[in-house]
Amino acid sequence: MRKITLLISLFLFFSTWISVEAQTGTFYSTDNVLSNSLINSIYQDSRNYIWIATEDGLNKFDGVRFTIYHTRNNDKASLKNNYVRSLFEDSRGRFWVGCN
């Protein structure tokens, strides 16, 4: 009986030292990182990037920072329009972006 009481006492004593931490969240807005608050689509690709289609560009989140893509004049590799509607990745890993 004494051993059980001692074990319970030790367990209670050491369990108070264990710290419990909750997850914290981060709020992303147009004030600091997003190109627009009107979001049409969110997609996570096979490389774990988060893509956010907005009405003013395409936003890519790599887990640390955002990269914003906009249309650029005379650049065929840029977005055709800043109003991004849909996002898709096909079976070959090609990423498709649908604009207005």
MODELLER restraints for C-alpha pairs under 7 A, 6 or more apart:
rsr = mdl.restraints
at = mdl.atoms
rsr.add(forms.Gaussian(group=physical.xy_distance, feature=features.Distance(at['CA:28:A'], at['CA:34:A']), mean=6.77, stdev=0.5))
rsr.add(forms.Gaussian(group=physical.xy_distance, feature=features.Distance(at['CA:29:A'], at['CA:37:A']), mean=6.86, stdev=0.5))
rsr.add(forms.Gaussian(group=physical.xy_distance, feature=features.Distance(at['CA:30:A'], at['CA:36:A']), mean=5.70, stdev=0.5))
rsr.add(forms.Gaussian(group=physical.xy_distance, feature=features.Distance(at['CA:30:A'], at['CA:37:A']), mean=6.15, stdev=0.5))
rsr.add(forms.Gaussian(group=physical.xy_distance, feature=features.Distance(at['CA:33:A'], at['CA:66:A']), mean=6.45, stdev=0.5))
rsr.add(forms.Gaussian(group=physical.xy_distance, feature=features.Distance(at['CA:34:A'], at['CA:59:A']), mean=6.82, stdev=0.5))
rsr.add(forms.Gaussian(group=physical.xy_distance, feature=features.Distance(at['CA:35:A'], at['CA:56:A']), mean=6.03, stdev=0.5))
rsr.add(forms.Gaussian(group=physical.xy_distance, feature=features.Distance(at['CA:35:A'], at['CA:57:A']), mean=6.36, stdev=0.5))
rsr.add(forms.Gaussian(group=physical.xy_distance, feature=features.Distance(at['CA:35:A'], at['CA:68:A']), mean=6.80, stdev=0.5))
rsr.add(forms.Gaussian(group=physical.xy_distance, feature=features.Distance(at['CA:36:A'], at['CA:54:A']), mean=5.86, stdev=0.5))
rsr.add(forms.Gaussian(group=physical.xy_distance, feature=features.Distance(at['CA:36:A'], at['CA:55:A']), mean=6.39, stdev=0.5))
rsr.add(forms.Gaussian(group=physical.xy_distance, feature=features.Distance(at['CA:36:A'], at['CA:56:A']), mean=5.64, stdev=0.5))
rsr.add(forms.Gaussian(group=physical.xy_distance, feature=features.Distance(at['CA:38:A'], at['CA:54:A']), mean=5.60, stdev=0.5))
rsr.add(forms.Gaussian(group=physical.xy_distance, feature=features.Distance(at['CA:38:A'], at['CA:55:A']), mean=5.90, stdev=0.5))
rsr.add(forms.Gaussian(group=physical.xy_distance, feature=features.Distance(at['CA:39:A'], at['CA:52:A']), mean=6.87, stdev=0.5))
rsr.add(forms.Gaussian(group=physical.xy_distance, feature=features.Distance(at['CA:39:A'], at['CA:53:A']), mean=5.84, stdev=0.5))
rsr.add(forms.Gaussian(group=physical.xy_distance, feature=features.Distance(at['CA:39:A'], at['CA:54:A']), mean=4.40, stdev=0.5))
rsr.add(forms.Gaussian(group=physical.xy_distance, feature=features.Distance(at['CA:39:A'], at['CA:55:A']), mean=6.74, stdev=0.5))
rsr.add(forms.Gaussian(group=physical.xy_distance, feature=features.Distance(at['CA:40:A'], at['CA:53:A']), mean=5.45, stdev=0.5))
rsr.add(forms.Gaussian(group=physical.xy_distance, feature=features.Distance(at['CA:40:A'], at['CA:54:A']), mean=5.53, stdev=0.5))
rsr.add(forms.Gaussian(group=physical.xy_distance, feature=features.Distance(at['CA:40:A'], at['CA:85:A']), mean=5.52, stdev=0.5))
rsr.add(forms.Gaussian(group=physical.xy_distance, feature=features.Distance(at['CA:40:A'], at['CA:86:A']), mean=6.95, stdev=0.5))
rsr.add(forms.Gaussian(group=physical.xy_distance, feature=features.Distance(at['CA:41:A'], at['CA:52:A']), mean=5.90, stdev=0.5))
rsr.add(forms.Gaussian(group=physical.xy_distance, feature=features.Distance(at['CA:41:A'], at['CA:53:A']), mean=5.04, stdev=0.5))
rsr.add(forms.Gaussian(group=physical.xy_distance, feature=features.Distance(at['CA:41:A'], at['CA:85:A']), mean=6.67, stdev=0.5))
rsr.add(forms.Gaussian(group=physical.xy_distance, feature=features.Distance(at['CA:41:A'], at['CA:86:A']), mean=5.85, stdev=0.5))
rsr.add(forms.Gaussian(group=physical.xy_distance, feature=features.Distance(at['CA:41:A'], at['CA:87:A']), mean=6.74, stdev=0.5))
rsr.add(forms.Gaussian(group=physical.xy_distance, feature=features.Distance(at['CA:42:A'], at['CA:51:A']), mean=5.64, stdev=0.5))
rsr.add(forms.Gaussian(group=physical.xy_distance, feature=features.Distance(at['CA:42:A'], at['CA:52:A']), mean=4.59, stdev=0.5))
rsr.add(forms.Gaussian(group=physical.xy_distance, feature=features.Distance(at['CA:42:A'], at['CA:53:A']), mean=6.30, stdev=0.5))
rsr.add(forms.Gaussian(group=physical.xy_distance, feature=features.Distance(at['CA:43:A'], at['CA:50:A']), mean=5.75, stdev=0.5))
rsr.add(forms.Gaussian(group=physical.xy_distance, feature=features.Distance(at['CA:43:A'], at['CA:51:A']), mean=5.12, stdev=0.5))
rsr.add(forms.Gaussian(group=physical.xy_distance, feature=features.Distance(at['CA:43:A'], at['CA:52:A']), mean=6.60, stdev=0.5))
rsr.add(forms.Gaussian(group=physical.xy_distance, feature=features.Distance(at['CA:43:A'], at['CA:87:A']), mean=6.50, stdev=0.5))
rsr.add(forms.Gaussian(group=physical.xy_distance, feature=features.Distance(at['CA:44:A'], at['CA:50:A']), mean=4.50, stdev=0.5))
rsr.add(forms.Gaussian(group=physical.xy_distance, feature=features.Distance(at['CA:44:A'], at['CA:51:A']), mean=6.17, stdev=0.5))
rsr.add(forms.Gaussian(group=physical.xy_distance, feature=features.Distance(at['CA:45:A'], at['CA:89:A']), mean=6.74, stdev=0.5))
rsr.add(forms.Gaussian(group=physical.xy_distance, feature=features.Distance(at['CA:49:A'], at['CA:60:A']), mean=6.61, stdev=0.5))
rsr.add(forms.Gaussian(group=physical.xy_distance, feature=features.Distance(at['CA:49:A'], at['CA:61:A']), mean=5.80, stdev=0.5))
rsr.add(forms.Gaussian(group=physical.xy_distance, feature=features.Distance(at['CA:49:A'], at['CA:62:A']), mean=5.06, stdev=0.5))
rsr.add(forms.Gaussian(group=physical.xy_distance, feature=features.Distance(at['CA:50:A'], at['CA:60:A']), mean=5.72, stdev=0.5))
rsr.add(forms.Gaussian(group=physical.xy_distance, feature=features.Distance(at['CA:50:A'], at['CA:61:A']), mean=5.00, stdev=0.5))
rsr.add(forms.Gaussian(group=physical.xy_distance, feature=features.Distance(at['CA:50:A'], at['CA:62:A']), mean=6.60, stdev=0.5))
rsr.add(forms.Gaussian(group=physical.xy_distance, feature=features.Distance(at['CA:51:A'], at['CA:59:A']), mean=5.70, stdev=0.5))
rsr.add(forms.Gaussian(group=physical.xy_distance, feature=features.Distance(at['CA:51:A'], at['CA:60:A']), mean=4.61, stdev=0.5))
rsr.add(forms.Gaussian(group=physical.xy_distance, feature=features.Distance(at['CA:51:A'], at['CA:61:A']), mean=6.38, stdev=0.5))
rsr.add(forms.Gaussian(group=physical.xy_distance, feature=features.Distance(at['CA:52:A'], at['CA:58:A']), mean=5.93, stdev=0.5))
rsr.add(forms.Gaussian(group=physical.xy_distance, feature=features.Distance(at['CA:52:A'], at['CA:59:A']), mean=4.98, stdev=0.5))
rsr.add(forms.Gaussian(group=physical.xy_distance, feature=features.Distance(at['CA:52:A'], at['CA:60:A']), mean=6.39, stdev=0.5))
rsr.add(forms.Gaussian(group=physical.xy_distance, feature=features.Distance(at['CA:53:A'], at['CA:59:A']), mean=6.51, stdev=0.5))
rsr.add(forms.Gaussian(group=physical.xy_distance, feature=features.Distance(at['CA:53:A'], at['CA:84:A']), mean=5.10, stdev=0.5))
rsr.add(forms.Gaussian(group=physical.xy_distance, feature=features.Distance(at['CA:53:A'], at['CA:85:A']), mean=6.12, stdev=0.5))
rsr.add(forms.Gaussian(group=physical.xy_distance, feature=features.Distance(at['CA:53:A'], at['CA:86:A']), mean=6.63, stdev=0.5))
rsr.add(forms.Gaussian(group=physical.xy_distance, feature=features.Distance(at['CA:54:A'], at['CA:83:A']), mean=6.38, stdev=0.5))
rsr.add(forms.Gaussian(group=physical.xy_distance, feature=features.Distance(at['CA:54:A'], at['CA:84:A']), mean=5.53, stdev=0.5))
rsr.add(forms.Gaussian(group=physical.xy_distance, feature=features.Distance(at['CA:55:A'], at['CA:82:A']), mean=6.41, stdev=0.5))
rsr.add(forms.Gaussian(group=physical.xy_distance, feature=features.Distance(at['CA:55:A'], at['CA:83:A']), mean=4.19, stdev=0.5))
rsr.add(forms.Gaussian(group=physical.xy_distance, feature=features.Distance(at['CA:55:A'], at['CA:84:A']), mean=5.80, stdev=0.5))
rsr.add(forms.Gaussian(group=physical.xy_distance, feature=features.Distance(at['CA:56:A'], at['CA:82:A']), mean=4.89, stdev=0.5))
rsr.add(forms.Gaussian(group=physical.xy_distance, feature=features.Distance(at['CA:56:A'], at['CA:83:A']), mean=5.36, stdev=0.5))
rsr.add(forms.Gaussian(group=physical.xy_distance, feature=features.Distance(at['CA:57:A'], at['CA:68:A']), mean=6.69, stdev=0.5))
rsr.add(forms.Gaussian(group=physical.xy_distance, feature=features.Distance(at['CA:57:A'], at['CA:69:A']), mean=5.65, stdev=0.5))
rsr.add(forms.Gaussian(group=physical.xy_distance, feature=features.Distance(at['CA:57:A'], at['CA:70:A']), mean=4.96, stdev=0.5))
rsr.add(forms.Gaussian(group=physical.xy_distance, feature=features.Distance(at['CA:57:A'], at['CA:82:A']), mean=4.44, stdev=0.5))
rsr.add(forms.Gaussian(group=physical.xy_distance, feature=features.Distance(at['CA:57:A'], at['CA:83:A']), mean=6.09, stdev=0.5))
rsr.add(forms.Gaussian(group=physical.xy_distance, feature=features.Distance(at['CA:57:A'], at['CA:84:A']), mean=6.15, stdev=0.5))
rsr.add(forms.Gaussian(group=physical.xy_distance, feature=features.Distance(at['CA:58:A'], at['CA:68:A']), mean=5.72, stdev=0.5))
rsr.add(forms.Gaussian(group=physical.xy_distance, feature=features.Distance(at['CA:58:A'], at['CA:69:A']), mean=5.03, stdev=0.5))
rsr.add(forms.Gaussian(group=physical.xy_distance, feature=features.Distance(at['CA:58:A'], at['CA:70:A']), mean=6.68, stdev=0.5))
rsr.add(forms.Gaussian(group=physical.xy_distance, feature=features.Distance(at['CA:58:A'], at['CA:84:A']), mean=6.49, stdev=0.5))
rsr.add(forms.Gaussian(group=physical.xy_distance, feature=features.Distance(at['CA:59:A'], at['CA:66:A']), mean=6.43, stdev=0.5))
rsr.add(forms.Gaussian(group=physical.xy_distance, feature=features.Distance(at['CA:59:A'], at['CA:67:A']), mean=5.68, stdev=0.5))
rsr.add(forms.Gaussian(group=physical.xy_distance, feature=features.Distance(at['CA:59:A'], at['CA:68:A']), mean=4.53, stdev=0.5))
rsr.add(forms.Gaussian(group=physical.xy_distance, feature=features.Distance(at['CA:59:A'], at['CA:69:A']), mean=6.29, stdev=0.5))
rsr.add(forms.Gaussian(group=physical.xy_distance, feature=features.Distance(at['CA:60:A'], at['CA:66:A']), mean=5.42, stdev=0.5))
rsr.add(forms.Gaussian(group=physical.xy_distance, feature=features.Distance(at['CA:60:A'], at['CA:67:A']), mean=5.09, stdev=0.5))
rsr.add(forms.Gaussian(group=physical.xy_distance, feature=features.Distance(at['CA:60:A'], at['CA:68:A']), mean=6.40, stdev=0.5))
rsr.add(forms.Gaussian(group=physical.xy_distance, feature=features.Distance(at['CA:61:A'], at['CA:67:A']), mean=6.56, stdev=0.5))
rsr.add(forms.Gaussian(group=physical.xy_distance, feature=features.Distance(at['CA:70:A'], at['CA:78:A']), mean=6.93, stdev=0.5))
rsr.add(forms.Gaussian(group=physical.xy_distance, feature=features.Distance(at['CA:70:A'], at['CA:79:A']), mean=6.05, stdev=0.5))
rsr.add(forms.Gaussian(group=physical.xy_distance, feature=features.Distance(at['CA:70:A'], at['CA:82:A']), mean=5.67, stdev=0.5))
rsr.add(forms.Gaussian(group=physical.xy_distance, feature=features.Distance(at['CA:71:A'], at['CA:78:A']), mean=5.27, stdev=0.5))
rsr.add(forms.Gaussian(group=physical.xy_distance, feature=features.Distance(at['CA:71:A'], at['CA:79:A']), mean=4.49, stdev=0.5))
rsr.add(forms.Gaussian(group=physical.xy_distance, feature=features.Distance(at['CA:71:A'], at['CA:80:A']), mean=5.88, stdev=0.5))
rsr.add(forms.Gaussian(group=physical.xy_distance, feature=features.Distance(at['CA:71:A'], at['CA:81:A']), mean=5.78, stdev=0.5))
rsr.add(forms.Gaussian(group=physical.xy_distance, feature=features.Distance(at['CA:71:A'], at['CA:82:A']), mean=5.81, stdev=0.5))
rsr.add(forms.Gaussian(group=physical.xy_distance, feature=features.Distance(at['CA:72:A'], at['CA:78:A']), mean=5.93, stdev=0.5))
rsr.add(forms.Gaussian(group=physical.xy_distance, feature=features.Distance(at['CA:80:A'], at['CA:99:A']), mean=6.82, stdev=0.5))
rsr.add(forms.Gaussian(group=physical.xy_distance, feature=features.Distance(at['CA:81:A'], at['CA:99:A']), mean=5.74, stdev=0.5))
rsr.add(forms.Gaussian(group=physical.xy_distance, feature=features.Distance(at['CA:81:A'], at['CA:100:A']), mean=6.35, stdev=0.5))
rsr.add(forms.Gaussian(group=physical.xy_distance, feature=features.Distance(at['CA:83:A'], at['CA:99:A']), mean=5.65, stdev=0.5))
rsr.add(forms.Gaussian(group=physical.xy_distance, feature=features.Distance(at['CA:83:A'], at['CA:100:A']), mean=5.73, stdev=0.5))
rsr.add(forms.Gaussian(group=physical.xy_distance, feature=features.Distance(at['CA:84:A'], at['CA:98:A']), mean=5.95, stdev=0.5))
rsr.add(forms.Gaussian(group=physical.xy_distance, feature=features.Distance(at['CA:84:A'], at['CA:99:A']), mean=4.34, stdev=0.5))
rsr.add(forms.Gaussian(group=physical.xy_distance, feature=features.Distance(at['CA:84:A'], at['CA:100:A']), mean=6.52, stdev=0.5))
rsr.add(forms.Gaussian(group=physical.xy_distance, feature=features.Distance(at['CA:85:A'], at['CA:98:A']), mean=5.51, stdev=0.5))
rsr.add(forms.Gaussian(group=physical.xy_distance, feature=features.Distance(at['CA:85:A'], at['CA:99:A']), mean=5.32, stdev=0.5))
rsr.add(forms.Gaussian(group=physical.xy_distance, feature=features.Distance(at['CA:85:A'], at['CA:100:A']), mean=6.68, stdev=0.5))
rsr.add(forms.Gaussian(group=physical.xy_distance, feature=features.Distance(at['CA:86:A'], at['CA:97:A']), mean=5.95, stdev=0.5))
rsr.add(forms.Gaussian(group=physical.xy_distance, feature=features.Distance(at['CA:86:A'], at['CA:98:A']), mean=4.79, stdev=0.5))
rsr.add(forms.Gaussian(group=physical.xy_distance, feature=features.Distance(at['CA:87:A'], at['CA:96:A']), mean=5.78, stdev=0.5))
rsr.add(forms.Gaussian(group=physical.xy_distance, feature=features.Distance(at['CA:87:A'], at['CA:97:A']), mean=4.85, stdev=0.5))
rsr.add(forms.Gaussian(group=physical.xy_distance, feature=features.Distance(at['CA:87:A'], at['CA:98:A']), mean=6.23, stdev=0.5))
rsr.add(forms.Gaussian(group=physical.xy_distance, feature=features.Distance(at['CA:88:A'], at['CA:95:A']), mean=5.84, stdev=0.5))
rsr.add(forms.Gaussian(group=physical.xy_distance, feature=features.Distance(at['CA:88:A'], at['CA:96:A']), mean=5.01, stdev=0.5))
rsr.add(forms.Gaussian(group=physical.xy_distance, feature=features.Distance(at['CA:88:A'], at['CA:97:A']), mean=6.61, stdev=0.5))
rsr.add(forms.Gaussian(group=physical.xy_distance, feature=features.Distance(at['CA:89:A'], at['CA:95:A']), mean=4.38, stdev=0.5))
rsr.add(forms.Gaussian(group=physical.xy_distance, feature=features.Distance(at['CA:89:A'], at['CA:96:A']), mean=5.90, stdev=0.5))
